Amino acid sequence: MRLLLAEDDTALGRATCVYMMRDGHAVDWVTNGNQLIELTGKFDYDCVLLDLGLPELSGRDCLVNMRSRELTTPVIVTTAQGFREHRIHLLDLGADDYLVKPYDLAELSARVKAIVRRSQAVNPPAQSQQTFGPLTLLPASNAVLWHGNTIVLTAKEFRVLEALLQRQNRIVTRQQLEAEIYGWNESVGSNAIEVHIHHLRRKISGELIQTVRGVGYQVGTL
């Protein structure tokens, strides 16, 4: 999943990013409300983690802005205030869930997964599985079927393959793949994409992904 984290506490923001990325998610991290408004206007996120105490534009105002634009992205609000009336007010404004600080990162991750599952049940993706010749992608399990055999991939391996298949018969650069699967402020190793490609070839087929030297990668006709 691709998450947007809005948190101005540097230590908490960094810890949340690290935990969520280790859990297989891409995370974009912003530290003020105006940045959140800008990114939600440019990208589609699976979930927004929203701190109420943001500078420039408060988390409450960000939430109101998102819902006024009819964005249905699930929002989990994090707040230092645990009063019942305060929580009810947030839910009335359009929040899907809330956590009182300090929160447990494992609980936050579990809530993200649960809330995205509920969201997809109400608004299912247009295509829950995608088929390309002998290859079928199963997003719910980060798995593929190759000639009927199930092959389990890591979250990032799955997203690299999905990105290439969505641009089938076109060359995709390493930079394009990095932008697709990593958060914009996430550190990316210089050979990270090459490693994912190597694993995909080893797990599925050495002929699946072609390297166009000096340009990028391409999946041909399957």
N, C-alpha and C positions, 0 to 999 in steps of 0.2 A: 504494500500500500504506500501511497504518497501522502505524507502528513505535513501540515503546516503548524509549526509551534510558534506561538506569540508569547514570549517571556522575556522580561527585562532583567531578571536576576541572572547574572552571568554564570554563577556556579550551578544553579538549578537548570538553566537552559542547556549548558554543556552536558551535564549528567543525563538529562532527559534525551538529548540527541544521541549520545553514545549508546544508551540502553536501547532505544528504539531502532537504531541502525543495526545493532547486534541482533535484534529480533527480526531483522530482514526488511525493515522499512526504509524508504527514502524520506529524509526530513529536511524541509526548508525552515530555517529558524530566523525569525525577525524579533526586534526588540522594541518596536513602537507600533502604535495603531495605524499610522499612515502607511507603513510598509505592508501591513496585513491587508489593508484595503487595496493597495496596488497589486499584490500578488494574487488575491482572490479574483481580481478582474482579469488576470492573464492566464491563470492555470486552474485546472480542475483538481481538487484534492479529495481524498477519501475521507479525511477527518481533519478538523481544526482543533488544536489544543490552545485554549484562549485564557490568558491571565487577565483578570479584571483590572489590575493596577498598572496598566500600560501608560507610558508617557505620550504626549502629543494628542492622542485620541484614546479615550479609555476603552477597556474591553467591553463595557456595556454598550458604548456608542458603536463599537465595531460590530457587535452582535446585531444591534438594531439596523445598522447599515446593510449588513449581509442579508438579513431577512427582508428588508425593503427592496432589495434587488432580486428577490425571489430565489436566492441561492439556497438550495436544500441540503448543502453539505452538512453532515453531522458536526455538532460543536460540543466539545466537552470543556466546560468552564472550570478553571482552577481559581480558588479564592481563599483568602485568609478568614473570611467571615462565614461562620457556620450556622447563623441564626435561621430558623425555619422560614420566617417571612422573607428573608433574603433569598433563600434557595427557591422558594415558590415564585418570587418575582423574576428570577433568572429563567426559570422554565417557561413562565408566561411570555417572556420576551423572545423565546425561540431556542433556548439552549436545550440540548438533548440529554445532557447529563452534567454532573458537577463533581468536583473533588475538593475537599478542604485541605489546605496546606498545613503542615507538610504532608505530602502524600507518598505512598509506596509506589515505586516505579513498576513493579510487577503487577500491582493492581491497576495502575494506569494503562499498561499494555493490554491487560485482559479486558478492561472496559472499552478500549478502542476497538478491539476485535469484535466484541459483543455488539457494540453500537453500529459498526459497519455491517455486520450480518443482518441486524434488524432493518437497517436502511435499505440494503439490497433486497430484502424480502418484500418490502413495500414498493421499492422502485428497482426492480431487477434490471441488471445490465441488458442492453439490447441483444447481446449474444453471450450466453454463459459458457459456450465452448466453441472453438474455432477449428475448422478442418482445412488442411492444406495437403491434398493428395493422401499419402500414407501416414501423414502426421496430424494428430489431433491434440490441441492444447486444452488442458483442464485447469483453468485459473484457480478454482477453489482449493486445489491440492498441490499447486505448483508442479504438476506432473504432465507428461505427454504420453500419448500412445503412438508408438512407431511400429507400423505393420501389426497393430493389435497388441503389442507388448508394452506394458506400463514402465515408464522410466521416470524416476523421481529426480527433480532438479532443485537446486537451491533457489531462493527467491530471486536473486540477481541473475542467475543463469536463465531462469524462466523469462525474466523481463528482457534480457538481451535477445533471446530467441524470438520472443513475441514482437519486439521492435523490428527485427530483421524480416520476419514473415509479413508484417504489416506493410513493408516496403519491398515486397517480393519483386525480383527482377530489376531492382534498383540498387545502386551502390550506396552504402551507408558508412559515413566516416566514423572514426573512433570518437571524435568530439561529439557527434550527434548521439551516439550510443551512451556516452557519459552523461550528457544532458538528460537523456531519457530515463536512466535508472538511478542516478545519484542526486541527492539534494544539492541545491546550488551552492551551499556553504559547506558541503561535505568534502573532506579530503579524499582525493582519488589517487591511487598509486599509478605510476607511469605505465605499467604493464597490466593494469587490472582488467581491461577489456580483453587483452590477448589471453589472459588466464581463463576468463569465462569462456571464450571461444574454444580454447583447447579442451576444456572440460566437456563442452557440448559435443564436440567432435568425438571425443573418447566415449561418451555415454550413449550417443545416438548413432552417428555415422561420420566417418572421416570425410565423406563427400558432401555432407549437408551444407556446409558454409564455405564459400570460396573467398580467398584473400586476393584482393586486387592491389597489387604491390604499390605502395606510395599513395593509395587513395582510401581504401577501407575494406568493407566486407559486403558479401552479396549472397543471398540464397537464390538459387536458380529455380527452374521449373521442377516441381516435385512429381 
